[in-house]
Structure formats: structure tokens, C-alpha cells
Amino acid sequence: MYRFKGFDSAQCGDNLSALEAVINAWMESEHPRIRHVCQSIRGQHILLSFVYEDSHQLEQRVSAQALATSPLPRFFDDEFIEETSTNPRVPITPPPMH
């Protein structure tokens, strides 16, 4: 699901370094997957708008998809180990030829 986040330079006293720090702190804490950025001017102020995907929700969705499409349990992946019969009346058959 896409989300919107906006930053106004007026909130930082029009100090671009402070605005940058606020945006960087948001990015470091949220780890958004940014899809679109827009810069606008409102009077003497700069507005930065982000459309993004919440990385936590994205990770949950990917994990759910991975579980839904998980392969067969691990024991089916083990290599075939050829064993001899312990019952002398059961004939030993060779593995199929491919």
C-alpha cells in the first residue's frame, strides 16, 4: 500500500540542513521504499513530498508469499541413500535409469 509523507521547510525555520536532517532521520527509522518525490515551492518555503511503500508491510507481504509458495518439506530434498534390504526374501532392485 502506498503512503504519503510531506516535509515543509517552514517547520525547520527554512534551514535546509535541518530539513535534510529531519528527512534523513525519517528514512533511517522507516526505511521507506520511495516511489515518487516531488519538490514544490509555497511562498518562501520548500515542500518535499514522498509517495512510498512501508518497508515493514512490504517485508510482511513478501514473507507471507514465501510461506504460501514454500517448497516441500526439507526431508524430501535429502539425497537418495541406497540401502540394502535387511530381509533376505526381498530382492534388491537397482535404482531407475534415467
Biopython code that builds the backbone (N, CA, C, O; Angstrom):
import numpy as np
from Bio.PDB.StructureBuilder import StructureBuilder

atoms = [
    (1, "MET", "N", (0.848, -1.173, 0.000)),
    (1, "MET", "CA", (0.000, 0.000, 0.000)),
    (1, "MET", "C", (0.897, 1.240, 0.000)),
    (1, "MET", "O", (1.842, 1.336, 0.782)),
    (2, "TYR", "N", (0.591, 2.161, -0.868)),
    (2, "TYR", "CA", (1.374, 3.393, -0.939)),
    (2, "TYR", "C", (0.954, 4.364, 0.161)),
    (2, "TYR", "O", (-0.211, 4.428, 0.554)),
    (3, "ARG", "N", (1.928, 5.107, 0.638)),
    (3, "ARG", "CA", (1.690, 6.121, 1.675)),
    (3, "ARG", "C", (2.287, 7.438, 1.200)),
    (3, "ARG", "O", (3.083, 7.476, 0.261)),
    (4, "PHE", "N", (1.887, 8.513, 1.866)),
    (4, "PHE", "CA", (2.347, 9.852, 1.527)),
    (4, "PHE", "C", (2.992, 10.471, 2.758)),
    (4, "PHE", "O", (2.492, 10.329, 3.874)),
    (5, "LYS", "N", (4.101, 11.155, 2.544)),
    (5, "LYS", "CA", (4.772, 11.883, 3.625)),
    (5, "LYS", "C", (5.261, 13.195, 3.046)),
    (5, "LYS", "O", (5.903, 13.223, 1.996)),
    (6, "GLY", "N", (4.952, 14.280, 3.738)),
    (6, "GLY", "CA", (5.365, 15.597, 3.279)),
    (6, "GLY", "C", (6.219, 16.303, 4.324)),
    (6, "GLY", "O", (6.022, 16.138, 5.528)),
    (7, "PHE", "N", (7.164, 17.087, 3.838)),
    (7, "PHE", "CA", (8.049, 17.870, 4.703)),
    (7, "PHE", "C", (8.016, 19.314, 4.222)),
    (7, "PHE", "O", (8.094, 19.578, 3.022)),
    (8, "ASP", "N", (7.900, 20.252, 5.165)),
    (8, "ASP", "CA", (7.829, 21.681, 4.861)),
    (8, "ASP", "C", (9.034, 22.359, 5.502)),
    (8, "ASP", "O", (9.284, 22.194, 6.696)),
    (9, "SER", "N", (9.775, 23.117, 4.711)),
    (9, "SER", "CA", (10.960, 23.795, 5.247)),
    (9, "SER", "C", (10.590, 24.802, 6.333)),
    (9, "SER", "O", (11.434, 25.151, 7.158)),
    (10, "ALA", "N", (9.340, 25.277, 6.347)),
    (10, "ALA", "CA", (8.905, 26.220, 7.382)),
    (10, "ALA", "C", (8.992, 25.590, 8.772)),
    (10, "ALA", "O", (9.207, 26.288, 9.763)),
    (11, "GLN", "N", (8.822, 24.261, 8.837)),
    (11, "GLN", "CA", (8.899, 23.568, 10.123)),
    (11, "GLN", "C", (10.323, 23.541, 10.673)),
    (11, "GLN", "O", (10.535, 23.273, 11.856)),
    (12, "CYS", "N", (11.287, 23.818, 9.816)),
    (12, "CYS", "CA", (12.701, 23.825, 10.218)),
    (12, "CYS", "C", (13.276, 25.233, 10.169)),
    (12, "CYS", "O", (14.494, 25.405, 10.142)),
    (13, "GLY", "N", (12.416, 26.233, 10.158)),
    (13, "GLY", "CA", (12.894, 27.606, 10.082)),
    (13, "GLY", "C", (13.568, 27.901, 8.755)),
    (13, "GLY", "O", (14.451, 28.756, 8.682)),
    (14, "ASP", "N", (13.158, 27.201, 7.708)),
    (14, "ASP", "CA", (13.723, 27.338, 6.364)),
    (14, "ASP", "C", (15.225, 27.045, 6.320)),
    (14, "ASP", "O", (15.930, 27.510, 5.425)),
    (15, "ASN", "N", (15.692, 26.290, 7.269)),
    (15, "ASN", "CA", (17.089, 25.850, 7.305)),
    (15, "ASN", "C", (17.170, 24.521, 6.548)),
    (15, "ASN", "O", (16.662, 23.503, 7.019)),
    (16, "LEU", "N", (17.804, 24.533, 5.385)),
    (16, "LEU", "CA", (17.854, 23.330, 4.556)),
    (16, "LEU", "C", (18.629, 22.193, 5.209)),
    (16, "LEU", "O", (18.298, 21.025, 5.007)),
    (17, "SER", "N", (19.650, 22.517, 5.983)),
    (17, "SER", "CA", (20.398, 21.460, 6.683)),
    (17, "SER", "C", (19.509, 20.764, 7.708)),
    (17, "SER", "O", (19.563, 19.544, 7.860)),
    (18, "ALA", "N", (18.693, 21.546, 8.407)),
    (18, "ALA", "CA", (17.769, 20.966, 9.384)),
    (18, "ALA", "C", (16.702, 20.129, 8.679)),
    (18, "ALA", "O", (16.342, 19.058, 9.167)),
    (19, "LEU", "N", (16.191, 20.602, 7.538)),
    (19, "LEU", "CA", (15.199, 19.847, 6.757)),
    (19, "LEU", "C", (15.808, 18.518, 6.292)),
    (19, "LEU", "O", (15.171, 17.467, 6.368)),
    (20, "GLU", "N", (17.040, 18.590, 5.814)),
    (20, "GLU", "CA", (17.734, 17.376, 5.378)),
    (20, "GLU", "C", (17.883, 16.388, 6.524)),
    (20, "GLU", "O", (17.685, 15.188, 6.336)),
    (21, "ALA", "N", (18.229, 16.876, 7.707)),
    (21, "ALA", "CA", (18.391, 16.006, 8.874)),
    (21, "ALA", "C", (17.077, 15.336, 9.256)),
    (21, "ALA", "O", (17.056, 14.159, 9.616)),
    (22, "VAL", "N", (15.980, 16.089, 9.177)),
    (22, "VAL", "CA", (14.657, 15.526, 9.505)),
    (22, "VAL", "C", (14.297, 14.423, 8.507)),
    (22, "VAL", "O", (13.824, 13.355, 8.898)),
    (23, "ILE", "N", (14.525, 14.687, 7.220)),
    (23, "ILE", "CA", (14.210, 13.691, 6.187)),
    (23, "ILE", "C", (15.099, 12.463, 6.338)),
    (23, "ILE", "O", (14.620, 11.334, 6.234)),
    (24, "ASN", "N", (16.386, 12.673, 6.581)),
    (24, "ASN", "CA", (17.297, 11.537, 6.762)),
    (24, "ASN", "C", (16.916, 10.701, 7.978)),
    (24, "ASN", "O", (16.994, 9.474, 7.928)),
    (25, "ALA", "N", (16.504, 11.345, 9.071)),
    (25, "ALA", "CA", (16.080, 10.611, 10.267)),
    (25, "ALA", "C", (14.848, 9.760, 9.959)),
    (25, "ALA", "O", (14.751, 8.614, 10.398)),
    (26, "TRP", "N", (13.908, 10.330, 9.199)),
    (26, "TRP", "CA", (12.716, 9.571, 8.803)),
    (26, "TRP", "C", (13.117, 8.362, 7.954)),
    (26, "TRP", "O", (12.629, 7.254, 8.174)),
    (27, "MET", "N", (14.003, 8.580, 6.987)),
    (27, "MET", "CA", (14.428, 7.487, 6.109)),
    (27, "MET", "C", (15.159, 6.392, 6.882)),
    (27, "MET", "O", (14.951, 5.207, 6.622)),
    (28, "GLU", "N", (16.014, 6.779, 7.828)),
    (28, "GLU", "CA", (16.754, 5.797, 8.613)),
    (28, "GLU", "C", (15.844, 4.994, 9.538)),
    (28, "GLU", "O", (16.075, 3.806, 9.762)),
    (29, "SER", "N", (14.815, 5.639, 10.072)),
    (29, "SER", "CA", (13.935, 4.926, 11.004)),
    (29, "SER", "C", (12.886, 4.086, 10.293)),
    (29, "SER", "O", (12.524, 3.015, 10.780)),
    (30, "GLU", "N", (12.392, 4.549, 9.157)),
    (30, "GLU", "CA", (11.293, 3.866, 8.468)),
    (30, "GLU", "C", (11.737, 2.982, 7.305)),
    (30, "GLU", "O", (11.032, 2.040, 6.946)),
    (31, "HIS", "N", (12.883, 3.268, 6.717)),
    (31, "HIS", "CA", (13.371, 2.549, 5.536)),
    (31, "HIS", "C", (12.292, 2.454, 4.456)),
    (31, "HIS", "O", (11.958, 1.360, 4.000)),
    (32, "PRO", "N", (11.750, 3.603, 4.051)),
    (32, "PRO", "CA", (10.669, 3.556, 3.056)),
    (32, "PRO", "C", (11.198, 3.166, 1.676)),
    (32, "PRO", "O", (12.346, 3.446, 1.331)),
    (33, "ARG", "N", (10.358, 2.533, 0.918)),
    (33, "ARG", "CA", (10.679, 2.246, -0.484)),
    (33, "ARG", "C", (10.013, 3.354, -1.293)),
    (33, "ARG", "O", (8.825, 3.279, -1.606)),
    (34, "ILE", "N", (10.794, 4.386, -1.627)),
    (34, "ILE", "CA", (10.253, 5.602, -2.242)),
    (34, "ILE", "C", (9.910, 5.335, -3.702)),
    (34, "ILE", "O", (10.719, 4.805, -4.463)),
    (35, "ARG", "N", (8.695, 5.713, -4.070)),
    (35, "ARG", "CA", (8.211, 5.512, -5.430)),
    (35, "ARG", "C", (8.160, 6.815, -6.225)),
    (35, "ARG", "O", (8.294, 6.810, -7.449)),
    (36, "HIS", "N", (7.965, 7.932, -5.517)),
    (36, "HIS", "CA", (7.868, 9.220, -6.205)),
    (36, "HIS", "C", (8.243, 10.339, -5.237)),
    (36, "HIS", "O", (7.878, 10.306, -4.061)),
    (37, "VAL", "N", (8.978, 11.333, -5.748)),
    (37, "VAL", "CA", (9.358, 12.509, -4.958)),
    (37, "VAL", "C", (8.957, 13.741, -5.748)),
    (37, "VAL", "O", (9.110, 13.793, -6.968)),
    (38, "CYS", "N", (8.441, 14.730, -5.033)),
    (38, "CYS", "CA", (8.070, 15.986, -5.674)),
    (38, "CYS", "C", (8.550, 17.145, -4.803)),
    (38, "CYS", "O", (8.378, 17.132, -3.584)),
    (39, "GLN", "N", (9.143, 18.128, -5.435)),
    (39, "GLN", "CA", (9.577, 19.339, -4.738)),
    (39, "GLN", "C", (8.722, 20.489, -5.239)),
    (39, "GLN", "O", (8.600, 20.702, -6.445)),
    (40, "SER", "N", (8.130, 21.229, -4.313)),
    (40, "SER", "CA", (7.269, 22.363, -4.663)),
    (40, "SER", "C", (7.669, 23.585, -3.852)),
    (40, "SER", "O", (8.309, 23.473, -2.806)),
    (41, "ILE", "N", (7.292, 24.723, -4.338)),
    (41, "ILE", "CA", (7.536, 25.985, -3.639)),
    (41, "ILE", "C", (6.190, 26.514, -3.153)),
    (41, "ILE", "O", (5.220, 26.565, -3.909)),
    (42, "ARG", "N", (6.145, 26.902, -1.892)),
    (42, "ARG", "CA", (4.958, 27.538, -1.320)),
    (42, "ARG", "C", (5.427, 28.833, -0.679)),
    (42, "ARG", "O", (5.931, 28.843, 0.444)),
    (43, "GLY", "N", (5.254, 29.912, -1.407)),
    (43, "GLY", "CA", (5.774, 31.195, -0.925)),
    (43, "GLY", "C", (7.284, 31.138, -0.877)),
    (43, "GLY", "O", (7.932, 30.933, -1.903)),
    (44, "GLN", "N", (7.852, 31.317, 0.304)),
    (44, "GLN", "CA", (9.302, 31.253, 0.502)),
    (44, "GLN", "C", (9.751, 29.883, 1.023)),
    (44, "GLN", "O", (10.918, 29.700, 1.371)),
    (45, "HIS", "N", (8.840, 28.944, 1.074)),
    (45, "HIS", "CA", (9.128, 27.632, 1.684)),
    (45, "HIS", "C", (9.216, 26.535, 0.623)),
    (45, "HIS", "O", (8.604, 26.621, -0.442)),
    (46, "ILE", "N", (9.987, 25.518, 0.943)),
    (46, "ILE", "CA", (10.129, 24.352, 0.078)),
    (46, "ILE", "C", (9.312, 23.212, 0.683)),
    (46, "ILE", "O", (9.413, 22.925, 1.875)),
    (47, "LEU", "N", (8.511, 22.578, -0.147)),
    (47, "LEU", "CA", (7.757, 21.399, 0.262)),
    (47, "LEU", "C", (8.340, 20.189, -0.464)),
    (47, "LEU", "O", (8.508, 20.207, -1.683)),
    (48, "LEU", "N", (8.638, 19.167, 0.278)),
    (48, "LEU", "CA", (9.084, 17.904, -0.310)),
    (48, "LEU", "C", (8.042, 16.851, 0.013)),
    (48, "LEU", "O", (7.681, 16.657, 1.174)),
    (49, "SER", "N", (7.558, 16.169, -1.022)),
    (49, "SER", "CA", (6.527, 15.148, -0.859)),
    (49, "SER", "C", (7.060, 13.813, -1.345)),
    (49, "SER", "O", (7.721, 13.735, -2.380)),
    (50, "PHE", "N", (6.771, 12.782, -0.601)),
    (50, "PHE", "CA", (7.210, 11.433, -0.934)),
    (50, "PHE", "C", (6.005, 10.509, -0.998)),
    (50, "PHE", "O", (5.156, 10.525, -0.107)),
    (51, "VAL", "N", (5.931, 9.714, -2.038)),
    (51, "VAL", "CA", (4.987, 8.601, -2.101)),
    (51, "VAL", "C", (5.863, 7.365, -1.943)),
    (51, "VAL", "O", (6.833, 7.182, -2.679)),
    (52, "TYR", "N", (5.517, 6.524, -0.982)),
    (52, "TYR", "CA", (6.393, 5.402, -0.650)),
    (52, "TYR", "C", (5.603, 4.192, -0.214)),
    (52, "TYR", "O", (4.414, 4.274, 0.093)),
    (53, "GLU", "N", (6.296, 3.062, -0.195)),
    (53, "GLU", "CA", (5.746, 1.838, 0.375)),
    (53, "GLU", "C", (6.391, 1.638, 1.733)),
    (53, "GLU", "O", (7.598, 1.820, 1.895)),
    (54, "ASP", "N", (5.586, 1.266, 2.695)),
    (54, "ASP", "CA", (6.087, 0.976, 4.029)),
    (54, "ASP", "C", (6.887, -0.327, 3.956)),
    (54, "ASP", "O", (6.331, -1.377, 3.636)),
    (55, "SER", "N", (8.182, -0.263, 4.248)),
    (55, "SER", "CA", (9.043, -1.444, 4.096)),
    (55, "SER", "C", (8.632, -2.563, 5.046)),
    (55, "SER", "O", (8.810, -3.735, 4.713)),
    (56, "HIS", "N", (8.090, -2.242, 6.214)),
    (56, "HIS", "CA", (7.663, -3.274, 7.158)),
    (56, "HIS", "C", (6.490, -4.062, 6.573)),
    (56, "HIS", "O", (6.466, -5.290, 6.642)),
    (57, "GLN", "N", (5.524, -3.357, 6.000)),
    (57, "GLN", "CA", (4.388, -4.033, 5.363)),
    (57, "GLN", "C", (4.845, -4.818, 4.152)),
    (57, "GLN", "O", (4.354, -5.919, 3.902)),
    (58, "LEU", "N", (5.784, -4.262, 3.396)),
    (58, "LEU", "CA", (6.307, -4.937, 2.216)),
    (58, "LEU", "C", (7.005, -6.237, 2.618)),
    (58, "LEU", "O", (6.813, -7.267, 1.970)),
    (59, "GLU", "N", (7.809, -6.200, 3.673)),
    (59, "GLU", "CA", (8.503, -7.396, 4.148)),
    (59, "GLU", "C", (7.506, -8.449, 4.620)),
    (59, "GLU", "O", (7.693, -9.638, 4.361)),
    (60, "GLN", "N", (6.444, -8.021, 5.315)),
    (60, "GLN", "CA", (5.426, -8.956, 5.770)),
    (60, "GLN", "C", (4.726, -9.612, 4.586)),
    (60, "GLN", "O", (4.453, -10.813, 4.607)),
    (61, "ARG", "N", (4.435, -8.819, 3.551)),
    (61, "ARG", "CA", (3.762, -9.354, 2.368)),
    (61, "ARG", "C", (4.657, -10.357, 1.651)),
    (61, "ARG", "O", (4.188, -11.406, 1.209)),
    (62, "VAL", "N", (5.948, -10.037, 1.533)),
    (62, "VAL", "CA", (6.889, -10.945, 0.878)),
    (62, "VAL", "C", (7.031, -12.233, 1.687)),
    (62, "VAL", "O", (7.080, -13.321, 1.113)),
    (63, "SER", "N", (7.097, -12.118, 3.020)),
    (63, "SER", "CA", (7.199, -13.303, 3.875)),
    (63, "SER", "C", (5.959, -14.177, 3.744)),
    (63, "SER", "O", (6.061, -15.402, 3.681)),
    (64, "ALA", "N", (4.795, -13.550, 3.702)),
    (64, "ALA", "CA", (3.547, -14.309, 3.556)),
    (64, "ALA", "C", (3.514, -15.023, 2.211)),
    (64, "ALA", "O", (3.066, -16.167, 2.133)),
    (65, "GLN", "N", (3.979, -14.369, 1.156)),
    (65, "GLN", "CA", (4.009, -15.003, -0.160)),
    (65, "GLN", "C", (5.003, -16.165, -0.168)),
    (65, "GLN", "O", (4.744, -17.205, -0.774)),
    (66, "ALA", "N", (6.127, -15.986, 0.498)),
    (66, "ALA", "CA", (7.131, -17.053, 0.549)),
    (66, "ALA", "C", (6.587, -18.270, 1.289)),
    (66, "ALA", "O", (6.844, -19.404, 0.887)),
    (67, "LEU", "N", (5.838, -18.043, 2.367)),
    (67, "LEU", "CA", (5.254, -19.157, 3.108)),
    (67, "LEU", "C", (4.183, -19.857, 2.278)),
    (67, "LEU", "O", (4.064, -21.082, 2.310)),
    (68, "ALA", "N", (3.411, -19.079, 1.541)),
    (68, "ALA", "CA", (2.332, -19.651, 0.739)),
    (68, "ALA", "C", (2.871, -20.480, -0.419)),
    (68, "ALA", "O", (2.206, -21.410, -0.873)),
    (69, "THR", "N", (4.059, -20.157, -0.898)),
    (69, "THR", "CA", (4.632, -20.870, -2.041)),
    (69, "THR", "C", (5.857, -21.671, -1.640)),
    (69, "THR", "O", (6.707, -21.966, -2.481)),
    (70, "SER", "N", (5.958, -22.025, -0.364)),
    (70, "SER", "CA", (7.151, -22.744, 0.102)),
    (70, "SER", "C", (7.203, -24.131, -0.534)),
    (70, "SER", "O", (6.165, -24.742, -0.791)),
    (71, "PRO", "N", (8.398, -24.617, -0.782)),
    (71, "PRO", "CA", (8.549, -25.939, -1.393)),
    (71, "PRO", "C", (8.193, -27.047, -0.409)),
    (71, "PRO", "O", (7.815, -26.783, 0.733)),
    (72, "LEU", "N", (8.317, -28.261, -0.857)),
    (72, "LEU", "CA", (8.043, -29.403, 0.003)),
    (72, "LEU", "C", (8.955, -29.383, 1.213)),
    (72, "LEU", "O", (10.022, -28.770, 1.187)),
    (73, "PRO", "N", (8.535, -30.054, 2.271)),
    (73, "PRO", "CA", (9.381, -30.072, 3.477)),
    (73, "PRO", "C", (10.791, -30.559, 3.174)),
    (73, "PRO", "O", (11.030, -31.230, 2.169)),
    (74, "ARG", "N", (11.691, -30.220, 4.034)),
    (74, "ARG", "CA", (13.122, -30.461, 3.857)),
    (74, "ARG", "C", (13.451, -31.931, 3.617)),
    (74, "ARG", "O", (14.354, -32.224, 2.834)),
    (75, "PHE", "N", (12.751, -32.869, 4.263)),
    (75, "PHE", "CA", (13.135, -34.265, 4.151)),
    (75, "PHE", "C", (12.954, -34.803, 2.730)),
    (75, "PHE", "O", (13.538, -35.834, 2.397)),
    (76, "PHE", "N", (12.172, -34.145, 1.893)),
    (76, "PHE", "CA", (12.049, -34.558, 0.503)),
    (76, "PHE", "C", (13.254, -34.106, -0.328)),
    (76, "PHE", "O", (13.493, -34.630, -1.416)),
    (77, "ASP", "N", (13.995, -33.150, 0.180)),
    (77, "ASP", "CA", (15.143, -32.631, -0.549)),
    (77, "ASP", "C", (16.418, -33.430, -0.297)),
    (77, "ASP", "O", (17.403, -33.270, -1.019)),
    (78, "ASP", "N", (16.407, -34.282, 0.716)),
    (78, "ASP", "CA", (17.608, -35.050, 1.032)),
    (78, "ASP", "C", (17.979, -35.955, -0.131)),
    (78, "ASP", "O", (17.124, -36.417, -0.887)),
    (79, "GLU", "N", (19.244, -36.187, -0.251)),
    (79, "GLU", "CA", (19.721, -37.067, -1.312)),
    (79, "GLU", "C", (19.274, -38.500, -1.056)),
    (79, "GLU", "O", (19.148, -38.937, 0.088)),
    (80, "PHE", "N", (19.040, -39.212, -2.137)),
    (80, "PHE", "CA", (18.648, -40.609, -2.039)),
    (80, "PHE", "C", (19.842, -41.431, -1.564)),
    (80, "PHE", "O", (20.914, -41.395, -2.168)),
    (81, "ILE", "N", (19.647, -42.153, -0.503)),
    (81, "ILE", "CA", (20.705, -43.009, 0.028)),
    (81, "ILE", "C", (20.313, -44.449, -0.281)),
    (81, "ILE", "O", (19.260, -44.923, 0.145)),
    (82, "GLU", "N", (21.160, -45.128, -1.017)),
    (82, "GLU", "CA", (20.878, -46.503, -1.396)),
    (82, "GLU", "C", (21.148, -47.400, -0.202)),
    (82, "GLU", "O", (22.234, -47.380, 0.378)),
    (83, "GLU", "N", (20.152, -48.181, 0.153)),
    (83, "GLU", "CA", (20.296, -49.095, 1.277)),
    (83, "GLU", "C", (20.026, -50.510, 0.796)),
    (83, "GLU", "O", (19.259, -50.728, -0.142)),
    (84, "THR", "N", (20.646, -51.431, 1.430)),
    (84, "THR", "CA", (20.383, -52.833, 1.103)),
    (84, "THR", "C", (19.269, -53.341, 1.994)),
    (84, "THR", "O", (19.082, -52.863, 3.113)),
    (85, "SER", "N", (18.550, -54.294, 1.498)),
    (85, "SER", "CA", (17.421, -54.842, 2.239)),
    (85, "SER", "C", (17.914, -55.634, 3.432)),
    (85, "SER", "O", (18.954, -56.290, 3.365)),
    (86, "THR", "N", (17.176, -55.574, 4.511)),
    (86, "THR", "CA", (17.514, -56.371, 5.689)),
    (86, "THR", "C", (16.778, -57.701, 5.662)),
    (86, "THR", "O", (17.071, -58.599, 6.451)),
    (87, "ASN", "N", (15.831, -57.820, 4.757)),
    (87, "ASN", "CA", (15.076, -59.059, 4.631)),
    (87, "ASN", "C", (15.637, -59.820, 3.427)),
    (87, "ASN", "O", (15.580, -59.315, 2.306)),
    (88, "PRO", "N", (16.166, -61.000, 3.633)),
    (88, "PRO", "CA", (16.768, -61.728, 2.515)),
    (88, "PRO", "C", (15.757, -62.154, 1.449)),
    (88, "PRO", "O", (16.147, -62.451, 0.320)),
    (89, "ARG", "N", (14.462, -62.188, 1.789)),
    (89, "ARG", "CA", (13.458, -62.605, 0.813)),
    (89, "ARG", "C", (13.045, -61.463, -0.113)),
    (89, "ARG", "O", (12.407, -61.712, -1.137)),
    (90, "VAL", "N", (13.395, -60.201, 0.222)),
    (90, "VAL", "CA", (13.055, -59.058, -0.619)),
    (90, "VAL", "C", (14.225, -58.821, -1.562)),
    (90, "VAL", "O", (15.335, -58.535, -1.114)),
    (91, "PRO", "N", (13.986, -58.939, -2.870)),
    (91, "PRO", "CA", (15.101, -58.747, -3.791)),
    (91, "PRO", "C", (15.530, -57.284, -3.841)),
    (91, "PRO", "O", (14.718, -56.370, -3.692)),
    (92, "ILE", "N", (16.802, -57.097, -4.049)),
    (92, "ILE", "CA", (17.350, -55.747, -4.178)),
    (92, "ILE", "C", (17.161, -55.328, -5.622)),
    (92, "ILE", "O", (17.594, -56.023, -6.542)),
    (93, "THR", "N", (16.518, -54.195, -5.819)),
    (93, "THR", "CA", (16.311, -53.690, -7.169)),
    (93, "THR", "C", (17.181, -52.465, -7.361)),
    (93, "THR", "O", (17.282, -51.627, -6.465)),
    (94, "PRO", "N", (17.806, -52.354, -8.511)),
    (94, "PRO", "CA", (18.648, -51.198, -8.754)),
    (94, "PRO", "C", (17.802, -49.944, -8.933)),
    (94, "PRO", "O", (16.632, -50.036, -9.304)),
    (95, "PRO", "N", (18.381, -48.774, -8.674)),
    (95, "PRO", "CA", (17.619, -47.534, -8.872)),
    (95, "PRO", "C", (17.290, -47.366, -10.354)),
    (95, "PRO", "O", (18.019, -47.876, -11.206)),
    (96, "PRO", "N", (16.208, -46.662, -10.673)),
    (96, "PRO", "CA", (15.821, -46.499, -12.084)),
    (96, "PRO", "C", (16.888, -45.740, -12.856)),
    (96, "PRO", "O", (17.554, -44.846, -12.335)),
    (97, "MET", "N", (17.026, -46.134, -14.130)),
    (97, "MET", "CA", (17.974, -45.481, -15.027)),
    (97, "MET", "C", (17.260, -44.338, -15.736)),
    (97, "MET", "O", (16.151, -44.515, -16.238)),
    (98, "HIS", "N", (17.885, -43.177, -15.780)),
    (98, "HIS", "CA", (17.268, -42.012, -16.467)),
    (98, "HIS", "C", (17.968, -41.749, -17.743)),
    (98, "HIS", "O", (17.607, -40.821, -18.466)),
]
sb = StructureBuilder()
sb.init_structure("model")
sb.init_model(0)
sb.init_chain("A")
sb.init_seg("    ")
for serial, (resi, resn, name, xyz) in enumerate(atoms, 1):
    if name == "N":
        sb.init_residue(resn, " ", resi, " ")
    sb.init_atom(name, np.array(xyz, "f"), 0.0, 1.0, " ", f" {name:<3s}", serial, name[0])
structure = sb.get_structure()
